[in-house]
Amino acid sequence: MVVRLDRLARSTRDLLNVLAEVGEKGAAFRSLSDAWADTTTPHGRLMLTVLGGLAEFERELIKARTSEGRTRAKAQGIKFGRKHALTIEQRAYVAKLRQAGESVRQIARIMGVSKATISRITPEP
């Protein structure tokens, strides 16, 4: 039992494999919100196959548009990802403290960040 068909499989092939496996075990499939998604009837099986293919096609179009958008944004100089918790100057200071032998825990407490943030900053050579 699934709430929506798109939660069951990632591709048409995956959908058909899952439904075949369910059928081999003697069970049937019905979607709660998609009344047409019912493997107990030939019409329902046809609709699942056709609409599963359309859903996969739509997903591929979305991926292509998203990829193009990311490429355009990168070309315009837009940075992706989370901002650094510490400025460049603060990271240089942390590197000096680590080189001097200060503990990661103590530096994290001083800088007000997590130990993981501090441990990712390598000590100055």
C-alpha positions in Angstrom: 0.0 0.0 0.0 1.4 3.4 -0.9 -0.1 6.9 -0.6 1.0 8.0 -4.1 2.4 6.0 -7.1 5.5 8.2 -7.4 6.5 7.0 -3.9 6.7 3.4 -5.1 9.4 3.5 -7.8 12.0 5.7 -9.5 11.5 4.5 -13.1 9.1 2.7 -15.2 11.3 -0.4 -15.2 11.5 -0.2 -11.4 7.8 0.2 -11.1 7.1 -2.8 -13.3 9.6 -4.9 -11.5 8.0 -4.0 -8.1 4.5 -4.7 -9.4 5.7 -8.1 -10.9 7.2 -9.1 -7.6 4.1 -8.1 -5.7 2.0 -10.1 -8.2 4.3 -13.2 -7.9 3.7 -13.2 -4.2 0.0 -13.4 -4.8 -0.8 -9.8 -3.8 -2.3 -6.9 -5.7 -1.5 -3.2 -5.7 -3.8 -0.3 -5.2 -2.9 3.3 -4.6 -4.9 5.3 -2.0 -4.9 8.5 -3.9 -4.8 7.3 -7.5 -7.9 5.2 -8.1 -6.8 4.2 -11.6 -3.6 2.5 -10.1 -5.0 -0.9 -9.5 -3.3 -4.1 -10.6 -6.3 -6.3 -10.1 -7.7 -5.3 -13.5 -6.1 -5.3 -17.0 -7.1 -1.6 -17.5 -5.4 -0.7 -14.2 -2.2 -2.5 -15.3 -2.2 -0.7 -18.6 -2.7 2.7 -16.9 0.1 2.0 -14.5 2.5 1.2 -17.3 1.6 4.2 -19.5 1.5 6.7 -16.6 4.6 5.3 -15.1 6.4 6.0 -18.4 5.0 9.5 -18.5 6.1 10.2 -14.9 9.6 9.0 -15.7 9.7 11.3 -18.8 8.6 14.2 -16.7 11.2 13.5 -14.1 13.9 13.5 -16.8 12.7 16.8 -18.1 12.8 18.3 -14.6 16.4 17.0 -14.1 17.5 18.5 -17.4 15.9 21.9 -16.6 17.5 21.9 -13.1 20.9 21.0 -14.5 20.7 23.8 -17.1 19.7 26.3 -14.4 22.6 25.3 -12.2 25.0 25.6 -15.1 23.7 29.1 -15.9 23.9 30.1 -12.2 27.5 28.9 -11.9 28.4 30.8 -15.1 27.0 34.0 -13.4 29.2 33.4 -10.4 26.5 32.2 -8.0 28.0 30.0 -5.2 26.2 26.9 -4.1 26.1 25.3 -0.7 26.1 26.5 2.8 28.1 29.6 3.9 31.3 29.1 5.9 30.7 29.4 9.7 34.0 31.2 10.1 35.5 34.0 8.0 38.8 33.6 6.2 40.5 35.5 9.1 38.9 33.4 11.7 39.9 30.2 9.9 43.5 31.5 9.7 43.4 32.2 13.5 42.0 28.7 14.2 44.8 27.2 12.0 47.4 29.1 14.2 45.8 27.9 17.4 45.8 24.3 16.2 49.4 24.6 15.2 50.2 25.9 18.7 48.6 22.7 20.1 45.3 24.1 21.4 42.6 21.5 21.7 39.8 21.3 19.1 37.3 21.4 21.9 38.7 24.5 23.4 39.0 26.3 20.0 35.4 25.4 19.2 34.2 26.8 22.6 36.2 30.0 21.9 34.9 30.4 18.4 31.3 29.4 19.1 31.2 26.6 16.5 31.1 22.8 16.6 34.2 20.6 17.0 33.6 19.3 13.5 34.0 22.8 12.1 37.3 23.2 13.8 38.6 19.8 12.9 38.1 20.5 9.2 40.6 23.3 9.5 44.1 22.0 9.2 46.9 23.5 11.3 49.3 25.9 9.6 52.5 24.2 8.4 
